[in-house]
Every structure is written in C-alpha cells, then in structure tokens.
Amino acid sequence: MITPEYNHKHINTSCPECKTDEILYDAFREETYCTHCGLVLKDNTIFHVTQAIHDEEYKVKFIRDLWRKKRKDIK
C-alpha cells in the first residue's frame, strides 16, 4: 500500500547515495527513505524472533519426520 508522501514526516538530513535532502519517514512501513533515489536509510520494522524460532523448529521437526518415515519403509 503506497501512501501519499505529503502525509509523511520530513527528515532534515541528506541522502548518502544521491546527496539530496528529500528524506521522508513512512510511519506505515516504519522506514526512513529518500524520495529521489529510493534508498532506505533506516528500517524500524519489528522482527518477530519468536516466529522465526517457531519456523525453524517446524522445519527441523518436518525433516526428522521424513527420516523416520524413510527408516520405517526400509525395515
């Protein structure tokens, strides 16, 4: 979802890539970016560590279940 740029908070800094001062803060995406070149200067999105741990545990369990099924088929 693209929100209109005029609603975003303007930041008083310059872009290290293109050297313009067209920097905005997008509260919807939680990031600060350059409107000229699109470089994301700061990304504040919250990473859900518990979800990542759960996903890894699910992958490990899935692989282990595959090995168990394969061993049963061999016997």
One Martini backbone bead per residue (centre of mass of N, CA, C, O) as a GRO file, in nm:
protein
   75
    1MET     BB    1   0.092   0.040   0.027
    2ILE     BB    2   0.059   0.362  -0.095
    3THR     BB    3   0.139   0.663   0.040
    4PRO     BB    4   0.127   0.980   0.066
    5GLU     BB    5   0.399   1.197   0.103
    6TYR     BB    6   0.261   1.449   0.250
    7ASN     BB    7   0.213   1.273   0.526
    8HIS     BB    8   0.500   1.275   0.582
    9LYS     BB    9   0.786   1.300   0.755
   10HIS     BB   10   1.038   1.522   0.755
   11ILE     BB   11   1.391   1.507   0.713
   12ASN     BB   12   1.705   1.656   0.833
   13THR     BB   13   1.872   1.525   0.568
   14SER     BB   14   2.097   1.335   0.370
   15CYS     BB   15   2.176   1.148   0.107
   16PRO     BB   16   2.444   0.929   0.046
   17GLU     BB   17   2.387   0.872  -0.261
   18CYS     BB   18   2.244   1.165  -0.393
   19LYS     BB   19   2.251   1.434  -0.194
   20THR     BB   20   1.971   1.478  -0.097
   21ASP     BB   21   1.681   1.627   0.106
   22GLU     BB   22   1.454   1.387   0.036
   23ILE     BB   23   1.340   1.296   0.338
   24LEU     BB   24   1.134   1.026   0.468
   25TYR     BB   25   0.872   0.919   0.693
   26ASP     BB   26   0.719   0.596   0.722
   27ALA     BB   27   0.479   0.475   0.938
   28PHE     BB   28   0.370   0.219   0.799
   29ARG     BB   29   0.675   0.093   0.738
   30GLU     BB   30   0.902   0.197   0.928
   31GLU     BB   31   1.064   0.420   0.734
   32THR     BB   32   1.355   0.574   0.594
   33TYR     BB   33   1.357   0.775   0.288
   34CYS     BB   34   1.432   0.844  -0.044
   35THR     BB   35   1.260   1.011  -0.305
   36HIS     BB   36   1.473   1.003  -0.536
   37CYS     BB   37   1.619   0.691  -0.505
   38GLY     BB   38   1.497   0.489  -0.254
   39LEU     BB   39   1.663   0.485  -0.011
   40VAL     BB   40   1.704   0.309   0.284
   41LEU     BB   41   1.805   0.435   0.595
   42LYS     BB   42   1.559   0.324   0.789
   43ASP     BB   43   1.456   0.025   0.966
   44ASN     BB   44   1.176  -0.040   1.214
   45THR     BB   45   1.100  -0.316   1.203
   46ILE     BB   46   0.959  -0.586   1.365
   47PHE     BB   47   1.111  -0.870   1.470
   48HIS     BB   48   0.996  -1.201   1.504
   49VAL     BB   49   1.160  -1.425   1.686
   50THR     BB   50   0.947  -1.637   1.764
   51GLN     BB   51   0.869  -1.704   1.470
   52ALA     BB   52   1.148  -1.801   1.375
   53ILE     BB   53   1.174  -2.031   1.578
   54HIS     BB   54   0.920  -2.182   1.494
   55ASP     BB   55   1.003  -2.231   1.198
   56GLU     BB   56   1.261  -2.397   1.261
   57GLU     BB   57   1.122  -2.620   1.427
   58TYR     BB   58   0.941  -2.716   1.196
   59LYS     BB   59   1.164  -2.801   0.999
   60VAL     BB   60   1.301  -3.010   1.182
   61LYS     BB   61   1.052  -3.189   1.226
   62PHE     BB   62   1.000  -3.252   0.929
   63ILE     BB   63   1.273  -3.392   0.871
   64ARG     BB   64   1.253  -3.609   1.091
   65ASP     BB   65   0.991  -3.739   0.982
   66LEU     BB   66   1.114  -3.828   0.713
   67TRP     BB   67   1.328  -4.019   0.834
   68ARG     BB   68   1.131  -4.206   0.981
   69LYS     BB   69   0.975  -4.300   0.730
   70LYS     BB   70   1.218  -4.417   0.580
   71ARG     BB   71   1.297  -4.632   0.793
   72LYS     BB   72   1.026  -4.790   0.784
   73ASP     BB   73   1.048  -4.866   0.477
   74ILE     BB   74   1.312  -5.042   0.502
   75LYS     BB   75   1.211  -5.269   0.721
   0.00000   0.00000   0.00000
